[in-house]
Amino acid sequence: MLSTTDIPTAVAVLREGGIIAYPTETLPGLGCLASSETAVKKLLKIKNRPADKGLILLASKLEQLKPWIAPLGKTLLGKLSKPATTPTTWLVTPDENAKLLVRGKHHKLAVRITNHPVAAKLCDQLGEPVISTSANLTGEPAPQSLGKLSPAILKQLDLILDGSDGSGQPSQIRDLESSEVFR
């Protein structure tokens, strides 16, 4: 398995349906192209995660999320795109075409605009969001850094995109419309 800091290499792996580990502003993430149903299924299998739990879409800018979310008014668009003081994953009404594998059984879709330099560049170069889910097997503790990925995860990855570790804490999860905090 390849470990690199080269974002174009990571983009190529993702475009080929690969699964990567990468740094975010919170915990290390496992990711794939959200638009690839085959890759999302592969990621769920690696994590042993039920498809109905849903996943987070990570983007570098609001425009990347627009195909996935229902139209929002100016106030909610501003709230979604405004940098948060703590990393925040927002629950939003999905577009009717948002894939069920990403949304899971939920009526809302989890999205986050990242400010992590590596994750943001990855999304910029892809031109679309990536899946972001913790880099652990379901039910096990999430690793605090890319250097602490479990062997069970490592052997199933196509690439590790190296970069600085985030806070080591999961993002806050809030409903965009009500501001209710779920985590």
C-alpha positions in Angstrom: 0.0 0.0 0.0 1.3 3.4 -1.0 1.8 6.3 1.4 2.2 9.7 -0.2 1.8 13.5 0.1 1.0 13.8 -3.6 -2.6 14.9 -4.0 -2.8 14.1 -7.7 -1.9 10.5 -6.9 -4.7 10.3 -4.3 -7.1 11.9 -6.8 -6.2 9.2 -9.4 -6.7 6.4 -6.8 -10.1 7.8 -5.9 -11.2 8.1 -9.5 -10.3 4.5 -10.0 -12.7 3.5 -7.2 -10.0 3.2 -4.5 -10.3 3.8 -0.8 -7.8 6.1 1.0 -7.0 7.3 4.5 -6.4 11.0 4.8 -6.1 13.7 7.4 -8.9 16.0 8.4 -9.3 18.8 10.9 -10.7 16.2 13.3 -9.8 12.5 13.1 -8.2 10.7 10.2 -10.8 9.8 7.6 -11.4 6.9 5.3 -12.7 8.1 2.0 -13.8 7.4 -1.5 -15.7 9.2 -4.2 -19.2 9.8 -2.9 -20.4 9.5 -6.5 -19.2 5.9 -6.9 -21.7 3.5 -5.5 -19.1 0.6 -5.9 -16.5 2.5 -3.9 -19.0 3.4 -1.2 -20.0 -0.2 -0.9 -16.3 -1.2 -0.7 -15.7 1.3 2.1 -18.7 0.1 4.1 -17.4 -3.4 3.8 -13.9 -2.4 5.0 -15.4 -0.8 8.0 -18.0 -3.5 8.6 -20.5 -0.6 8.8 -24.2 -1.0 8.1 -25.3 0.9 5.0 -28.3 2.4 6.9 -26.0 4.4 9.2 -25.0 6.9 6.6 -21.8 8.7 5.9 -20.4 12.3 5.9 -19.7 14.2 2.7 -16.6 16.3 3.0 -16.1 19.3 0.6 -13.7 22.2 0.3 -16.5 24.6 -0.8 -20.2 24.9 -0.9 -20.4 24.5 -4.6 -19.2 20.9 -4.3 -22.2 20.1 -2.0 -24.9 21.7 -4.1 -25.7 18.7 -6.3 -26.2 16.7 -3.1 -28.4 19.1 -1.1 -31.9 20.6 -1.6 -31.9 24.3 -2.4 -31.3 26.4 0.6 -32.2 30.0 1.4 -29.6 32.7 1.8 -29.4 32.5 5.6 -28.9 28.7 5.6 -26.4 28.9 2.8 -24.5 31.4 4.8 -24.6 29.3 7.9 -23.4 26.2 6.1 -20.5 28.0 4.4 -19.4 30.1 7.3 -16.2 28.8 9.0 -17.1 27.4 12.4 -15.1 27.9 15.5 -15.1 24.1 16.0 -15.4 21.6 13.2 -19.1 21.1 12.5 -20.9 18.5 10.4 -24.3 19.9 9.4 -27.4 17.8 8.8 -29.1 19.2 5.7 -32.1 18.2 3.6 -30.7 16.1 0.7 -31.4 16.6 -3.0 -33.8 14.0 -4.2 -31.0 12.4 -6.2 -28.6 12.0 -3.2 -27.5 8.4 -3.0 -29.1 6.4 -0.2 -25.8 4.7 0.5 -24.4 8.1 1.6 -27.5 9.2 3.4 -28.4 5.9 5.0 -31.8 5.6 6.7 -31.7 9.2 7.6 -33.9 12.0 6.3 -31.0 14.4 6.4 -27.5 14.3 4.8 -24.4 14.9 6.9 -22.0 17.4 5.2 -18.9 19.4 6.3 -16.8 22.0 4.6 -13.3 21.3 5.6 -10.5 23.8 6.4 -7.8 21.2 6.7 -5.2 22.0 4.0 -4.7 18.5 2.7 -8.4 17.5 2.8 -9.4 20.8 1.2 -6.8 20.5 -1.6 -8.0 16.9 -2.2 -11.6 18.1 -2.7 -10.4 21.0 -4.8 -8.5 18.8 -7.2 -11.4 16.3 -7.3 -13.9 19.0 -7.9 -16.4 17.1 -5.8 -16.9 15.9 -2.2 -15.4 12.8 -0.7 -16.8 10.4 1.9 -15.4 11.1 5.3 -15.8 8.4 8.0 -13.6 7.6 10.9 -10.6 5.3 10.0 -11.6 2.4 12.3 -13.6 -0.8 12.1 -17.2 -0.2 13.3 -17.4 -0.5 17.1 -13.7 0.0 17.7 -12.1 3.3 18.9 -11.2 5.8 16.2 -7.4 6.3 15.7 -6.2 9.8 16.7 -3.7 10.0 13.9 -2.9 8.3 10.6 0.1 6.7 12.3 -2.2 4.7 14.5 -4.4 3.0 11.9 -5.1 -0.6 12.7 -3.5 -3.3 10.7 -7.0 -4.6 9.8 -7.7 -1.2 8.1 -4.3 -0.7 6.6 -4.3 -4.0 4.7 -7.5 -3.0 2.9 -6.5 0.6 1.8 -5.3 1.6 -1.6 -3.4 4.7 -0.3 -2.6 6.8 2.7 -2.5 10.5 1.9 -0.2 11.9 4.5 -0.6 15.2 6.3 -0.8 16.9 9.7 -3.1 15.4 12.2 -6.3 17.2 13.3 -7.7 17.8 16.7 -8.2 14.1 17.5 -11.8 14.8 18.3 -14.8 14.1 16.1 -16.7 17.0 14.7 -19.8 18.4 16.3 -23.0 17.3 14.5 -25.8 19.9 14.2 -29.0 20.3 12.3 -28.6 23.2 9.9 -32.2 24.4 10.2 -32.8 24.0 14.0 -29.1 24.3 15.2 -29.9 21.3 17.4 -26.7 19.6 18.5 -26.6 15.8 18.2 -22.9 15.3 19.1 
